[in-house]
Amino acid sequence: MQSTEKLRQELLELNGVGPETADSILLYAGQQEVFVVDAYARRILDRHGILPERAGYEDIRLLLERALSAPLIEQSTAPSELLPAHEPSPMSSLERSPLAQVYNDMHGLIVAVGKRYCRKSKPQCEGCPLQKFLP
């Protein structure tokens, strides 16, 4: 099997496939260890003063991947102790690694917070589970 980086490069070479699409394919269909950066992640990071929304895709992806892999690497924590598992799609025959599971679950949580609370216009900060982390 090819490395994640090689597969990513091949996807990025396809017309119309950008980093977010390539990483979505790799994570969700390929069960690869890559974090998907989307508008929700950008907005949440910006509003919490972590990175500006205009930060480069790779800068955001690498920051999140390092942050999310640390508990598994440093503490040998089982992913089930960090987040409830979201099972791979029945369409995928590949097993998901513990780190890919964490990336999958965290991306889903970011999307949920972005849709419900951290909206582009009219954010609903009151009641947001991340409100206490606002600067």
N, CA, C and O atoms as a GROMACS GRO file, in nm:
protein
  540
    1MET      N    1   0.084  -0.118   0.000
    1MET     CA    2   0.000   0.000   0.000
    1MET      C    3   0.089   0.125   0.000
    1MET      O    4   0.196   0.126   0.061
    2GLN      N    5   0.044   0.227  -0.068
    2GLN     CA    6   0.120   0.352  -0.078
    2GLN      C    7   0.108   0.433   0.052
    2GLN      O    8   0.012   0.418   0.127
    3SER      N    9   0.207   0.519   0.074
    3SER     CA   10   0.204   0.605   0.192
    3SER      C   11   0.091   0.707   0.180
    3SER      O   12   0.046   0.739   0.070
    4THR      N   13   0.048   0.757   0.293
    4THR     CA   14  -0.056   0.859   0.295
    4THR      C   15  -0.013   0.981   0.213
    4THR      O   16  -0.092   1.036   0.137
    5GLU      N   17   0.112   1.022   0.230
    5GLU     CA   18   0.161   1.141   0.158
    5GLU      C   19   0.160   1.119   0.007
    5GLU      O   20   0.126   1.210  -0.068
    6LYS      N   21   0.198   0.999  -0.038
    6LYS     CA   22   0.196   0.968  -0.182
    6LYS      C   23   0.053   0.969  -0.234
    6LYS      O   24   0.026   1.026  -0.340
    7LEU      N   25  -0.037   0.907  -0.162
    7LEU     CA   26  -0.178   0.906  -0.202
    7LEU      C   27  -0.233   1.048  -0.206
    7LEU      O   28  -0.308   1.084  -0.297
    8ARG      N   29  -0.195   1.128  -0.108
    8ARG     CA   30  -0.240   1.268  -0.102
    8ARG      C   31  -0.192   1.347  -0.224
    8ARG      O   32  -0.267   1.422  -0.285
    9GLN      N   33  -0.065   1.328  -0.258
    9GLN     CA   34  -0.010   1.396  -0.375
    9GLN      C   35  -0.084   1.357  -0.503
    9GLN      O   36  -0.113   1.442  -0.587
   10GLU      N   37  -0.114   1.229  -0.516
   10GLU     CA   38  -0.186   1.182  -0.635
   10GLU      C   39  -0.326   1.244  -0.641
   10GLU      O   40  -0.371   1.284  -0.748
   11LEU      N   41  -0.393   1.254  -0.528
   11LEU     CA   42  -0.525   1.316  -0.526
   11LEU      C   43  -0.516   1.465  -0.560
   11LEU      O   44  -0.598   1.517  -0.635
   12LEU      N   45  -0.416   1.533  -0.505
   12LEU     CA   46  -0.401   1.676  -0.531
   12LEU      C   47  -0.368   1.708  -0.676
   12LEU      O   48  -0.393   1.818  -0.723
   13GLU      N   49  -0.314   1.610  -0.747
   13GLU     CA   50  -0.282   1.629  -0.888
   13GLU      C   51  -0.406   1.621  -0.977
   13GLU      O   52  -0.402   1.660  -1.093
   14LEU      N   53  -0.516   1.569  -0.923
   14LEU     CA   54  -0.640   1.559  -1.000
   14LEU      C   55  -0.705   1.697  -1.010
   14LEU      O   56  -0.708   1.772  -0.913
   15ASN      N   57  -0.755   1.728  -1.127
   15ASN     CA   58  -0.820   1.856  -1.151
   15ASN      C   59  -0.940   1.873  -1.059
   15ASN      O   60  -1.029   1.788  -1.054
   16GLY      N   61  -0.943   1.985  -0.986
   16GLY     CA   62  -1.056   2.016  -0.900
   16GLY      C   63  -1.046   1.960  -0.759
   16GLY      O   64  -1.134   1.985  -0.678
   17VAL      N   65  -0.940   1.885  -0.728
   17VAL     CA   66  -0.924   1.830  -0.593
   17VAL      C   67  -0.823   1.914  -0.517
   17VAL      O   68  -0.705   1.921  -0.553
   18GLY      N   69  -0.872   1.978  -0.412
   18GLY     CA   70  -0.785   2.059  -0.327
   18GLY      C   71  -0.753   1.984  -0.199
   18GLY      O   72  -0.794   1.870  -0.182
   19PRO      N   73  -0.681   2.049  -0.109
   19PRO     CA   74  -0.639   1.983   0.014
   19PRO      C   75  -0.754   1.930   0.100
   19PRO      O   76  -0.746   1.818   0.153
   20GLU      N   77  -0.862   2.006   0.115
   20GLU     CA   78  -0.973   1.960   0.199
   20GLU      C   79  -1.038   1.836   0.140
   20GLU      O   80  -1.069   1.742   0.213
   21THR      N   81  -1.060   1.836   0.010
   21THR     CA   82  -1.121   1.720  -0.056
   21THR      C   83  -1.029   1.599  -0.048
   21THR      O   84  -1.074   1.488  -0.017
   22ALA      N   85  -0.901   1.620  -0.076
   22ALA     CA   86  -0.804   1.509  -0.070
   22ALA      C   87  -0.801   1.449   0.070
   22ALA      O   88  -0.804   1.327   0.087
   23ASP      N   89  -0.794   1.535   0.170
   23ASP     CA   90  -0.786   1.486   0.308
   23ASP      C   91  -0.916   1.418   0.351
   23ASP      O   92  -0.913   1.322   0.428
   24SER      N   93  -1.030   1.467   0.303
   24SER     CA   94  -1.158   1.402   0.334
   24SER      C   95  -1.162   1.261   0.276
   24SER      O   96  -1.205   1.167   0.343
   25ILE      N   97  -1.116   1.246   0.154
   25ILE     CA   98  -1.111   1.114   0.090
   25ILE      C   99  -1.019   1.022   0.169
   25ILE      O  100  -1.053   0.907   0.197
   26LEU      N  101  -0.902   1.074   0.203
   26LEU     CA  102  -0.804   0.992   0.275
   26LEU      C  103  -0.855   0.950   0.412
   26LEU      O  104  -0.841   0.833   0.450
   27LEU      N  105  -0.913   1.042   0.487
   27LEU     CA  106  -0.960   1.010   0.622
   27LEU      C  107  -1.084   0.922   0.619
   27LEU      O  108  -1.088   0.817   0.683
   28TYR      N  109  -1.187   0.966   0.547
   28TYR     CA  110  -1.316   0.898   0.555
   28TYR      C  111  -1.327   0.773   0.469
   28TYR      O  112  -1.390   0.676   0.510
   29ALA      N  113  -1.269   0.774   0.350
   29ALA     CA  114  -1.276   0.655   0.265
   29ALA      C  115  -1.154   0.565   0.283
   29ALA      O  116  -1.165   0.443   0.279
   30GLY      N  117  -1.038   0.627   0.304
   30GLY     CA  118  -0.916   0.550   0.312
   30GLY      C  119  -0.870   0.518   0.452
   30GLY      O  120  -0.773   0.444   0.470
   31GLN      N  121  -0.938   0.573   0.554
   31GLN     CA  122  -0.902   0.551   0.694
   31GLN      C  123  -0.756   0.588   0.723
   31GLN      O  124  -0.691   0.527   0.807
   32GLN      N  125  -0.706   0.690   0.652
   32GLN     CA  126  -0.568   0.736   0.670
   32GLN      C  127  -0.560   0.837   0.783
   32GLN      O  128  -0.660   0.901   0.817
   33GLU      N  129  -0.442   0.850   0.841
   33GLU     CA  130  -0.421   0.943   0.953
   33GLU      C  131  -0.391   1.082   0.901
   33GLU      O  132  -0.275   1.124   0.894
   34VAL      N  133  -0.497   1.154   0.865
   34VAL     CA  134  -0.485   1.291   0.817
   34VAL      C  135  -0.607   1.369   0.867
   34VAL      O  136  -0.719   1.321   0.860
   35PHE      N  137  -0.583   1.490   0.917
   35PHE     CA  138  -0.693   1.571   0.968
   35PHE      C  139  -0.750   1.658   0.858
   35PHE      O  140  -0.674   1.713   0.777
   36VAL      N  141  -0.880   1.672   0.853
   36VAL     CA  142  -0.948   1.754   0.753
   36VAL      C  143  -0.972   1.893   0.810
   36VAL      O  144  -1.038   1.909   0.913
   37VAL      N  145  -0.918   1.993   0.742
   37VAL     CA  146  -0.939   2.133   0.782
   37VAL      C  147  -1.050   2.190   0.695
   37VAL      O  148  -1.042   2.186   0.572
   38ASP      N  149  -1.153   2.242   0.759
   38ASP     CA  150  -1.263   2.302   0.684
   38ASP      C  151  -1.292   2.442   0.739
   38ASP      O  152  -1.222   2.490   0.828
   39ALA      N  153  -1.395   2.504   0.685
   39ALA     CA  154  -1.430   2.640   0.727
   39ALA      C  155  -1.466   2.646   0.875
   39ALA      O  156  -1.438   2.745   0.942
   40TYR      N  157  -1.527   2.541   0.927
   40TYR     CA  158  -1.563   2.540   1.070
   40TYR      C  159  -1.437   2.543   1.157
   40TYR      O  160  -1.429   2.620   1.252
   41ALA      N  161  -1.340   2.460   1.124
   41ALA     CA  162  -1.215   2.457   1.201
   41ALA      C  163  -1.145   2.592   1.193
   41ALA      O  164  -1.098   2.645   1.294
   42ARG      N  165  -1.139   2.649   1.073
   42ARG     CA  166  -1.075   2.780   1.056
   42ARG      C  167  -1.144   2.886   1.142
   42ARG      O  168  -1.077   2.963   1.211
   43ARG      N  169  -1.276   2.888   1.140
   43ARG     CA  170  -1.352   2.988   1.213
   43ARG      C  171  -1.335   2.972   1.364
   43ARG      O  172  -1.316   3.071   1.436
   44ILE      N  173  -1.341   2.850   1.412
   44ILE     CA  174  -1.326   2.825   1.556
   44ILE      C  175  -1.186   2.863   1.603
   44ILE      O  176  -1.172   2.927   1.707
   45LEU      N  177  -1.084   2.825   1.528
   45LEU     CA  178  -0.947   2.861   1.566
   45LEU      C  179  -0.926   3.012   1.565
   45LEU      O  180  -0.858   3.066   1.652
   46ASP      N  181  -0.984   3.078   1.467
   46ASP     CA  182  -0.971   3.224   1.457
   46ASP      C  183  -1.041   3.293   1.574
   46ASP      O  184  -0.983   3.380   1.639
   47ARG      N  185  -1.163   3.255   1.602
   47ARG     CA  186  -1.240   3.321   1.708
   47ARG      C  187  -1.182   3.294   1.847
   47ARG      O  188  -1.207   3.370   1.940
   48HIS      N  189  -1.106   3.186   1.860
   48HIS     CA  190  -1.043   3.156   1.988
   48HIS      C  191  -0.899   3.206   1.995
   48HIS      O  192  -0.827   3.178   2.091
   49GLY      N  193  -0.859   3.282   1.893
   49GLY     CA  194  -0.726   3.343   1.894
   49GLY      C  195  -0.611   3.246   1.879
   49GLY      O  196  -0.499   3.277   1.920
   50ILE      N  197  -0.636   3.130   1.821
   50ILE     CA  198  -0.530   3.030   1.805
   50ILE      C  199  -0.455   3.052   1.675
   50ILE      O  200  -0.332   3.058   1.675
   51LEU      N  201  -0.526   3.065   1.565
   51LEU     CA  202  -0.469   3.094   1.434
   51LEU      C  203  -0.567   3.181   1.357
   51LEU      O  204  -0.688   3.163   1.371
   52PRO      N  205  -0.518   3.274   1.277
   52PRO     CA  206  -0.611   3.354   1.197
   52PRO      C  207  -0.681   3.267   1.092
   52PRO      O  208  -0.623   3.170   1.041
   53GLU      N  209  -0.804   3.303   1.059
   53GLU     CA  210  -0.882   3.227   0.962
   53GLU      C  211  -0.812   3.215   0.828
   53GLU      O  212  -0.833   3.119   0.754
   54ARG      N  213  -0.729   3.311   0.796
   54ARG     CA  214  -0.657   3.310   0.668
   54ARG      C  215  -0.526   3.230   0.673
   54ARG      O  216  -0.453   3.226   0.574
   55ALA      N  217  -0.497   3.166   0.786
   55ALA     CA  218  -0.376   3.084   0.798
   55ALA      C  219  -0.376   2.976   0.691
   55ALA      O  220  -0.482   2.932   0.646
   56GLY      N  221  -0.258   2.934   0.651
   56GLY     CA  222  -0.247   2.832   0.548
   56GLY      C  223  -0.305   2.698   0.590
   56GLY      O  224  -0.299   2.660   0.706
   57TYR      N  225  -0.361   2.629   0.494
   57TYR     CA  226  -0.423   2.499   0.519
   57TYR      C  227  -0.326   2.405   0.590
   57TYR      O  228  -0.362   2.343   0.691
   58GLU      N  229  -0.204   2.394   0.538
   58GLU     CA  230  -0.107   2.302   0.595
   58GLU      C  231  -0.068   2.340   0.738
   58GLU      O  232  -0.048   2.254   0.823
   59ASP      N  233  -0.058   2.471   0.764
   59ASP     CA  234  -0.026   2.517   0.900
   59ASP      C  235  -0.134   2.471   0.998
   59ASP      O  236  -0.103   2.424   1.108
   60ILE      N  237  -0.259   2.485   0.959
   60ILE     CA  238  -0.370   2.446   1.045
   60ILE      C  239  -0.372   2.294   1.062
   60ILE      O  240  -0.387   2.244   1.173
   61ARG      N  241  -0.358   2.224   0.951
   61ARG     CA  242  -0.363   2.077   0.956
   61ARG      C  243  -0.253   2.021   1.048
   61ARG      O  244  -0.279   1.935   1.132
   62LEU      N  245  -0.132   2.071   1.030
   62LEU     CA  246  -0.020   2.021   1.111
   62LEU      C  247  -0.037   2.056   1.259
   62LEU      O  248  -0.005   1.975   1.346
   63LEU      N  249  -0.087   2.176   1.287
   63LEU     CA  250  -0.112   2.215   1.427
   63LEU      C  251  -0.211   2.119   1.492
   63LEU      O  252  -0.188   2.069   1.602
   64LEU      N  253  -0.322   2.094   1.424
   64LEU     CA  254  -0.425   2.006   1.479
   64LEU      C  255  -0.378   1.861   1.488
   64LEU      O  256  -0.409   1.793   1.586
   65GLU      N  257  -0.305   1.815   1.389
   65GLU     CA  258  -0.255   1.678   1.394
   65GLU      C  259  -0.158   1.659   1.510
   65GLU      O  260  -0.163   1.558   1.580
   66ARG      N  261  -0.069   1.755   1.531
   66ARG     CA  262   0.025   1.746   1.645
   66ARG      C  263  -0.052   1.748   1.777
   66ARG      O  264  -0.024   1.669   1.867
   67ALA      N  265  -0.147   1.839   1.788
   67ALA     CA  266  -0.222   1.852   1.914
   67ALA      C  267  -0.304   1.727   1.943
   67ALA      O  268  -0.312   1.684   2.058
   68LEU      N  269  -0.365   1.671   1.841
   68LEU     CA  270  -0.453   1.556   1.862
   68LEU      C  271  -0.377   1.425   1.877
   68LEU      O  272  -0.428   1.331   1.937
   69SER      N  273  -0.256   1.418   1.824
   69SER     CA  274  -0.179   1.294   1.837
   69SER      C  275  -0.106   1.288   1.971
   69SER      O  276  -0.069   1.180   2.016
   70ALA      N  277  -0.083   1.403   2.035
   70ALA     CA  278  -0.007   1.407   2.159
   70ALA      C  279  -0.064   1.317   2.269
   70ALA      O  280   0.013   1.242   2.329
   71PRO      N  281  -0.195   1.320   2.297
   71PRO     CA  282  -0.245   1.232   2.404
   71PRO      C  283  -0.222   1.084   2.376
   71PRO      O  284  -0.195   1.006   2.468
   72LEU      N  285  -0.231   1.043   2.250
   72LEU     CA  286  -0.211   0.902   2.216
   72LEU      C  287  -0.064   0.864   2.226
   72LEU      O  288  -0.030   0.755   2.273
   73ILE      N  289   0.022   0.954   2.183
   73ILE     CA  290   0.165   0.925   2.183
   73ILE      C  291   0.224   0.936   2.322
   73ILE      O  292   0.293   0.845   2.368
   74GLU      N  293   0.197   1.047   2.391
   74GLU     CA  294   0.259   1.074   2.520
   74GLU      C  295   0.202   0.991   2.633
   74GLU      O  296   0.276   0.950   2.722
   75GLN      N  297   0.073   0.964   2.630
   75GLN     CA  298   0.011   0.897   2.743
   75GLN      C  299  -0.034   0.756   2.710
   75GLN      O  300  -0.085   0.685   2.797
   76SER      N  301  -0.017   0.714   2.586
   76SER     CA  302  -0.064   0.583   2.542
   76SER      C  303  -0.211   0.563   2.579
   76SER      O  304  -0.252   0.455   2.622
   77THR      N  305  -0.288   0.670   2.562
   77THR     CA  306  -0.430   0.666   2.594
   77THR      C  307  -0.506   0.595   2.483
   77THR      O  308  -0.483   0.622   2.365
   78ALA      N  309  -0.593   0.507   2.519
   78ALA     CA  310  -0.678   0.442   2.420
   78ALA      C  311  -0.774   0.546   2.365
   78ALA      O  312  -0.828   0.626   2.442
   79PRO      N  313  -0.799   0.546   2.232
   79PRO     CA  314  -0.890   0.645   2.175
   79PRO      C  315  -1.029   0.642   2.237
   79PRO      O  316  -1.096   0.745   2.245
   80SER      N  317  -1.073   0.525   2.281
   80SER     CA  318  -1.206   0.515   2.341
   80SER      C  319  -1.214   0.594   2.471
   80SER      O  320  -1.323   0.631   2.514
   81GLU      N  321  -1.098   0.619   2.535
   81GLU     CA  322  -1.097   0.698   2.658
   81GLU      C  323  -1.104   0.847   2.628
   81GLU      O  324  -1.138   0.927   2.715
   82LEU      N  325  -1.071   0.886   2.504
   82LEU     CA  326  -1.071   1.027   2.466
   82LEU      C  327  -1.207   1.070   2.412
   82LEU      O  328  -1.262   1.172   2.454
   83LEU      N  329  -1.260   0.993   2.320
   83LEU     CA  330  -1.384   1.029   2.252
   83LEU      C  331  -1.464   0.903   2.221
   83LEU      O  332  -1.406   0.796   2.204
   84PRO      N  333  -1.595   0.916   2.213
   84PRO     CA  334  -1.672   0.800   2.170
   84PRO      C  335  -1.642   0.771   2.022
   84PRO      O  336  -1.630   0.863   1.942
   85ALA      N  337  -1.630   0.646   1.989
   85ALA     CA  338  -1.592   0.608   1.852
   85ALA      C  339  -1.709   0.621   1.756
   85ALA      O  340  -1.822   0.585   1.786
   86HIS      N  341  -1.677   0.674   1.640
   86HIS     CA  342  -1.770   0.679   1.527
   86HIS      C  343  -1.721   0.572   1.431
   86HIS      O  344  -1.614   0.586   1.372
   87GLU      N  345  -1.797   0.469   1.414
   87GLU     CA  346  -1.753   0.354   1.335
   87GLU      C  347  -1.729   0.391   1.189
   87GLU      O  348  -1.796   0.480   1.136
   88PRO      N  349  -1.633   0.323   1.123
   88PRO     CA  350  -1.611   0.345   0.981
   88PRO      C  351  -1.738   0.313   0.900
   88PRO      O  352  -1.821   0.233   0.942
   89SER      N  353  -1.748   0.376   0.787
   89SER     CA  354  -1.860   0.352   0.698
   89SER      C  355  -1.862   0.206   0.654
   89SER      O  356  -1.757   0.146   0.636
   90PRO      N  357  -1.981   0.149   0.638
   90PRO     CA  358  -1.990   0.011   0.588
   90PRO      C  359  -1.927  -0.004   0.449
   90PRO      O  360  -1.892  -0.115   0.409
   91MET      N  361  -1.913   0.107   0.377
   91MET     CA  362  -1.853   0.102   0.244
   91MET      C  363  -1.702   0.078   0.251
   91MET      O  364  -1.642   0.032   0.154
   92SER      N  365  -1.640   0.109   0.364
   92SER     CA  366  -1.496   0.092   0.377
   92SER      C  367  -1.464  -0.044   0.436
   92SER      O  368  -1.521  -0.085   0.536
   93SER      N  369  -1.371  -0.113   0.371
   93SER     CA  370  -1.328  -0.242   0.423
   93SER      C  371  -1.200  -0.228   0.505
   93SER      O  372  -1.150  -0.327   0.558
   94LEU      N  373  -1.148  -0.107   0.514
   94LEU     CA  374  -1.024  -0.083   0.587
   94LEU      C  375  -1.052  -0.059   0.735
   94LEU      O  376  -1.155  -0.001   0.771
   95GLU      N  377  -0.961  -0.104   0.820
   95GLU     CA  378  -0.972  -0.074   0.962
   95GLU      C  379  -0.917   0.065   0.987
   95GLU      O  380  -0.827   0.111   0.917
   96ARG      N  381  -0.972   0.132   1.085
   96ARG     CA  382  -0.929   0.266   1.121
   96ARG      C  383  -0.832   0.257   1.238
   96ARG      O  384  -0.861   0.192   1.339
   97SER      N  385  -0.717   0.321   1.224
   97SER     CA  386  -0.620   0.323   1.334
   97SER      C  387  -0.672   0.410   1.448
   97SER      O  388  -0.764   0.490   1.427
   98PRO      N  389  -0.616   0.395   1.567
   98PRO     CA  390  -0.660   0.481   1.678
   98PRO      C  391  -0.646   0.630   1.648
   98PRO      O  392  -0.734   0.708   1.685
   99LEU      N  393  -0.539   0.669   1.581
   99LEU     CA  394  -0.520   0.811   1.550
   99LEU      C  395  -0.618   0.858   1.444
   99LEU      O  396  -0.672   0.968   1.454
  100ALA      N  397  -0.643   0.777   1.342
  100ALA     CA  398  -0.743   0.813   1.241
  100ALA      C  399  -0.881   0.824   1.306
  100ALA      O  400  -0.962   0.908   1.266
  101GLN      N  401  -0.907   0.741   1.406
  101GLN     CA  402  -1.034   0.748   1.479
  101GLN      C  403  -1.047   0.881   1.552
  101GLN      O  404  -1.153   0.943   1.549
  102VAL      N  405  -0.940   0.924   1.617
  102VAL     CA  406  -0.941   1.052   1.688
  102VAL      C  407  -0.963   1.166   1.589
  102VAL      O  408  -1.044   1.255   1.615
  103TYR      N  409  -0.894   1.165   1.475
  103TYR     CA  410  -0.911   1.271   1.374
  103TYR      C  411  -1.055   1.272   1.324
  103TYR      O  412  -1.115   1.379   1.309
  104ASN      N  413  -1.109   1.155   1.297
  104ASN     CA  414  -1.246   1.143   1.248
  104ASN      C  415  -1.345   1.200   1.349
  104ASN      O  416  -1.431   1.281   1.314
  105ASP      N  417  -1.332   1.158   1.474
  105ASP     CA  418  -1.426   1.203   1.577
  105ASP      C  419  -1.412   1.353   1.603
  105ASP      O  420  -1.513   1.424   1.615
  106MET      N  421  -1.289   1.403   1.611
  106MET     CA  422  -1.268   1.545   1.638
  106MET      C  423  -1.322   1.631   1.525
  106MET      O  424  -1.381   1.736   1.549
  107HIS      N  425  -1.300   1.588   1.401
  107HIS     CA  426  -1.354   1.664   1.290
  107HIS      C  427  -1.506   1.670   1.298
  107HIS      O  428  -1.567   1.774   1.273
  108GLY      N  429  -1.567   1.558   1.333
  108GLY     CA  430  -1.713   1.556   1.349
  108GLY      C  431  -1.760   1.650   1.458
  108GLY      O  432  -1.862   1.717   1.443
  109LEU      N  433  -1.688   1.656   1.568
  109LEU     CA  434  -1.724   1.747   1.678
  109LEU      C  435  -1.708   1.893   1.636
  109LEU      O  436  -1.791   1.977   1.671
  110ILE      N  437  -1.602   1.923   1.563
  110ILE     CA  438  -1.581   2.059   1.514
  110ILE      C  439  -1.695   2.100   1.421
  110ILE      O  440  -1.746   2.211   1.430
  111VAL      N  441  -1.733   2.011   1.332
  111VAL     CA  442  -1.845   2.040   1.240
  111VAL      C  443  -1.973   2.065   1.320
  111VAL      O  444  -2.048   2.158   1.290
  112ALA      N  445  -1.999   1.983   1.420
  112ALA     CA  446  -2.121   2.000   1.501
  112ALA      C  447  -2.120   2.135   1.573
  112ALA      O  448  -2.222   2.204   1.574
  113VAL      N  449  -2.008   2.173   1.633
  113VAL     CA  450  -1.999   2.302   1.702
  113VAL      C  451  -2.011   2.416   1.603
  113VAL      O  452  -2.077   2.517   1.630
  114GLY      N  453  -1.947   2.402   1.487
  114GLY     CA  454  -1.954   2.506   1.385
  114GLY      C  455  -2.094   2.528   1.333
  114GLY      O  456  -2.137   2.642   1.314
  115LYS      N  457  -2.166   2.421   1.309
  115LYS     CA  458  -2.303   2.432   1.257
  115LYS      C  459  -2.399   2.490   1.361
  115LYS      O  460  -2.484   2.573   1.328
  116ARG      N  461  -2.383   2.447   1.485
  116ARG     CA  462  -2.479   2.486   1.589
  116ARG      C  463  -2.445   2.620   1.655
  116ARG      O  464  -2.534   2.700   1.682
  117TYR      N  465  -2.317   2.644   1.682
  117TYR     CA  466  -2.279   2.760   1.762
  117TYR      C  467  -2.190   2.861   1.688
  117TYR      O  468  -2.218   2.980   1.690
  118CYS      N  469  -2.086   2.814   1.625
  118CYS     CA  470  -1.985   2.905   1.568
  118CYS      C  471  -2.019   2.935   1.422
  118CYS      O  472  -1.940   2.910   1.331
  119ARG      N  473  -2.136   2.989   1.404
  119ARG     CA  474  -2.185   3.020   1.269
  119ARG      C  475  -2.109   3.138   1.211
  119ARG      O  476  -2.054   3.221   1.283
  120LYS      N  477  -2.108   3.144   1.078
  120LYS     CA  478  -2.037   3.252   1.011
  120LYS      C  479  -2.095   3.388   1.051
  120LYS      O  480  -2.022   3.479   1.089
  121SER      N  481  -2.226   3.398   1.042
  121SER     CA  482  -2.290   3.520   1.090
  121SER      C  483  -2.381   3.480   1.207
  121SER      O  484  -2.435   3.370   1.210
  122LYS      N  485  -2.395   3.569   1.300
  122LYS     CA  486  -2.475   3.547   1.420
  122LYS      C  487  -2.428   3.424   1.500
  122LYS      O  488  -2.505   3.331   1.521
  123PRO      N  489  -2.302   3.426   1.544
  123PRO     CA  490  -2.256   3.313   1.628
  123PRO      C  491  -2.338   3.303   1.756
  123PRO      O  492  -2.383   3.404   1.810
  124GLN      N  493  -2.357   3.183   1.802
  124GLN     CA  494  -2.433   3.154   1.924
  124GLN      C  495  -2.336   3.115   2.035
  124GLN      O  496  -2.333   2.999   2.077
  125CYS      N  497  -2.257   3.210   2.082
  125CYS     CA  498  -2.154   3.180   2.183
  125CYS      C  499  -2.215   3.134   2.315
  125CYS      O  500  -2.157   3.051   2.386
  126GLU      N  501  -2.331   3.189   2.347
  126GLU     CA  502  -2.399   3.149   2.471
  126GLU      C  503  -2.439   3.002   2.458
  126GLU      O  504  -2.512   2.965   2.366
  127GLY      N  505  -2.393   2.921   2.549
  127GLY     CA  506  -2.426   2.779   2.547
  127GLY      C  507  -2.327   2.692   2.469
  127GLY      O  508  -2.336   2.570   2.472
  128CYS      N  509  -2.235   2.755   2.400
  128CYS     CA  510  -2.136   2.679   2.323
  128CYS      C  511  -2.042   2.607   2.419
  128CYS      O  512  -1.995   2.667   2.516
  129PRO      N  513  -2.013   2.479   2.393
  129PRO     CA  514  -1.922   2.407   2.482
  129PRO      C  515  -1.779   2.462   2.481
  129PRO      O  516  -1.700   2.428   2.569
  130LEU      N  517  -1.745   2.545   2.385
  130LEU     CA  518  -1.611   2.602   2.377
  130LEU      C  519  -1.606   2.746   2.427
  130LEU      O  520  -1.501   2.810   2.423
  131GLN      N  521  -1.719   2.798   2.475
  131GLN     CA  522  -1.726   2.938   2.517
  131GLN      C  523  -1.622   2.972   2.624
  131GLN      O  524  -1.563   3.080   2.620
  132LYS      N  525  -1.599   2.884   2.717
  132LYS     CA  526  -1.505   2.913   2.826
  132LYS      C  527  -1.361   2.927   2.777
  132LYS      O  528  -1.275   2.975   2.851
  133PHE      N  529  -1.334   2.886   2.654
  133PHE     CA  530  -1.199   2.898   2.598
  133PHE      C  531  -1.180   3.023   2.514
  133PHE      O  532  -1.072   3.045   2.460
  134LEU      N  533  -1.284   3.104   2.500
  134LEU     CA  534  -1.271   3.229   2.424
  134LEU      C  535  -1.174   3.323   2.495
  134LEU      O  536  -1.172   3.329   2.618
  135PRO      N  537  -1.092   3.396   2.417
  135PRO     CA  538  -0.999   3.490   2.481
  135PRO      C  539  -1.073   3.604   2.550
  135PRO      O  540  -1.010   3.692   2.609
   0.00000   0.00000   0.00000
